[in-house]
């Protein structure tokens, strides 16, 4: 059975990865032998300079989902490369490093730093960053997507994945912009802008007032977006959005996704990515599918 | 390394006073590893409602793993309906435990508000006979007071206050601060409870130059230090309650 997938020239042993920011301290809490089974690991987004993150409360539970406004808390690229990257490399699992620059120059410097760090399989561009001078995110501005992808692509040693925001009118059109700018893949979706209010205090439940919604609550919408994008671009899609089980992941693959990232489910069931992987294999065996490519985009439009 | 997450059989799940429950789990692998101040993260049921796991301080780890809880929201109400023999999906033990009293300490004062008493029971099991133990317990009403016989069996002196005066001294637990004779060299504080209560304990400790530890609670998702969702502000910057805590140096907490 062939379940290997490719992004750019890089091959991954299987299509299952984890969404950025959802898989930490792997060395402490997981069996290394189990972690090794993952297709790739995406560590939490790294910025050029350290970020302390948003004021608490940072998360809240919502129906079948989770609101978060963490604020990309991270130690900055240099500290990450020195203190966190070695342990991640040691797992032997391909790493997709998620980077976020607050302007084109920061994206460029981040790319150079990870070029120098070596042993990385791909870079994921977190485009849900403020778009300087405008009140929208880079991921909401086709010109910014084009500029950032071109800037990184020009110098990156690694395949480049543009992570798209669902908070746009037409995410497939944004994916096409990323593809035309040279992206090797797109990942979608990031969280949906969302909030919840405590009626007792009439305050937002989040310290940051607004946040992003993830989890099974968003899955049908994210699936629609992946399906539409798969019909628009030729580059691989990394699907993200409320995957809890293998069946959820299979829906995305049938819709056209090349890889699937388990995010919020890691918080509920740390074994979710491995269960998803095992379930995909079971499904292929049962349906006598030898190559995952046969399954990819096999949606019967009837 | 043993499994961090597993399913365990419920030995008992009983009301111990009008407001509190005690749940016992047959979980020898957790018993073997657990330290006071650590917690377990329970998936209440295999459905999307409630969505998050729920964290509970370990209140005892002898033959079984015990937790004390007060049904207040969806998760704890569902938990209170679980029957003996049912299985529970549990992750743990996780979290940074209480640090033990430093050298020179003779008296340990534990100050609890409501169900915050839970981790202090486990602590008293470990500290008994080595220190003079005192528990100052504040509950809202007599419904929030249980017999505390394990504390007493551990040689711990128990003083109680209730907001409505139905048991013990009337008023907040801070009313009991005058009942102890603290000494900055030989007294150590452990506290767990609502934030305003812990704030009053911190100012009492600072006033008497007492060292101590506080156990914090926050809404949690992963419990593994991954999501950074349960971060609180401390004098050392943002720290996760699940991984850097729940036990912190009392003086580092910001209320």
Interface residues (C-beta under 8 A of the other chain):
Chain A: X21 X22 X23 X24 X25 X28 X29 X30 X31 X44 X52 X53 X55 X56 X57 X58 X59 X60 X61 X62 X63 X64 X65 X66 X68 X70 X73 X215 X216 X244 X264 X266 X267 X268 X269 X270 X271
Chain B: X1 X4 X5 X43 X48 X49 X50 X51 X52 X53 X91 X218 X219 X220 X221 X222 X223 X224 X225 X226 X227 X228 X229 X230 X231 X232 X233 X237 X238 X243
